[in-house]
Amino acid sequence: MITVFEVANIRCGGCANTITKALKEGGFEEVSVDLSCEPRKVTADILDEAQSAHFKAILRSLGYPLNGEEEGVMDNAALKLKSFVSCAVGKFSADDETKK
């Protein structure tokens, strides 16, 4: 079933590139990131609760928790820092792909 998640810390195409690549590597085939709205939305084909948990864990590991997830101040700061790194990696990956 196609499911839409509101995700925090997504700022640009670099973020979208990192998220899309990581989710596809994690086994999700139908993935899209909508940068045209706030909060940002990530859409994927989710079959069950286990797959949903895996999806959320991948996003969180990159620094992109779902909107509304409760975090402490330190956890929130750590997630934002991770998202900055993931964003930069996504920008460099996109640049590398265009050079090929």
C-alpha positions as CSV (number, residue, x, y, z in Angstrom):
1,M,0.0,0.0,0.0
2,I,1.3,3.5,-0.9
3,T,2.0,5.3,2.3
4,V,2.9,9.0,2.8
5,F,5.1,10.0,5.8
6,E,5.7,13.6,7.0
7,V,9.5,13.7,7.7
8,A,11.6,16.3,9.6
9,N,14.9,17.8,8.6
10,I,14.6,17.4,4.8
11,R,15.8,20.6,3.2
12,C,16.9,20.0,-0.4
13,G,17.5,17.7,-3.3
14,G,20.7,16.4,-1.6
15,C,18.5,15.2,1.3
16,A,16.0,13.7,-1.1
17,N,18.8,11.9,-3.0
18,T,20.2,10.3,0.2
19,I,16.8,9.2,1.4
20,T,15.8,7.7,-2.0
21,K,19.1,5.9,-2.4
22,A,19.1,4.5,1.2
23,L,15.5,3.3,1.0
24,K,16.0,1.6,-2.4
25,E,19.1,-0.1,-1.0
26,G,16.9,-1.1,2.0
27,G,14.5,-2.9,-0.3
28,F,11.9,-0.2,-1.0
29,E,11.2,0.1,-4.8
30,E,8.5,2.8,-5.0
31,V,10.1,5.8,-3.2
32,S,9.5,9.5,-3.8
33,V,10.3,12.6,-1.8
34,D,8.1,15.7,-2.2
35,L,10.1,18.9,-1.6
36,S,7.2,21.2,-2.7
37,C,5.4,21.2,0.6
38,E,6.1,21.7,4.3
39,P,6.3,19.4,6.1
40,R,8.3,17.4,3.5
41,K,6.7,14.1,2.5
42,V,8.3,10.7,1.7
43,T,6.1,8.2,-0.1
44,A,6.8,4.5,-0.3
45,D,5.0,1.2,-0.9
46,I,4.7,-0.3,2.6
47,L,3.3,-3.8,2.9
48,D,3.2,-4.4,6.7
49,E,4.1,-3.1,10.1
50,A,7.6,-4.7,10.0
51,Q,8.4,-3.0,6.7
52,S,7.0,0.3,8.1
53,A,9.3,0.0,11.1
54,H,12.3,-0.8,8.8
55,F,11.4,2.3,6.7
56,K,11.3,4.5,9.8
57,A,14.6,3.1,11.1
58,I,16.4,3.9,7.9
59,L,15.1,7.4,7.9
60,R,16.0,8.0,11.5
61,S,19.5,6.5,11.0
62,L,20.1,9.2,8.3
63,G,18.9,11.9,10.7
64,Y,15.3,12.2,9.2
65,P,12.8,11.3,11.9
66,L,9.1,11.4,11.2
67,N,7.4,14.7,12.2
68,G,6.0,14.5,15.7
69,E,8.3,11.8,17.0
70,E,9.2,12.7,20.5
71,E,12.9,13.5,21.0
72,G,15.0,15.0,23.7
73,V,17.1,18.1,23.1
74,M,20.3,16.0,22.7
75,D,18.6,13.5,20.4
76,N,17.1,16.2,18.3
77,A,20.5,17.9,17.9
78,A,22.1,14.6,17.0
79,L,19.4,13.9,14.3
80,K,19.9,17.4,12.8
81,L,23.7,16.9,12.7
82,K,23.2,13.5,11.0
83,S,20.8,15.0,8.5
84,F,23.4,17.7,7.5
85,V,25.9,15.0,6.8
86,S,23.4,12.9,4.9
87,C,22.4,16.0,2.9
88,A,26.0,16.7,2.0
89,V,26.6,13.1,0.9
90,G,23.4,13.3,-1.2
91,K,24.7,16.5,-2.9
92,F,28.1,14.9,-3.7
93,S,26.5,11.7,-4.9
94,A,24.2,13.7,-7.3
95,D,27.1,15.6,-8.6
96,D,29.1,12.4,-9.2
97,E,26.1,10.9,-11.1
98,T,25.8,14.0,-13.4
99,K,29.6,13.8,-14.3
100,K,29.2,10.2,-15.6
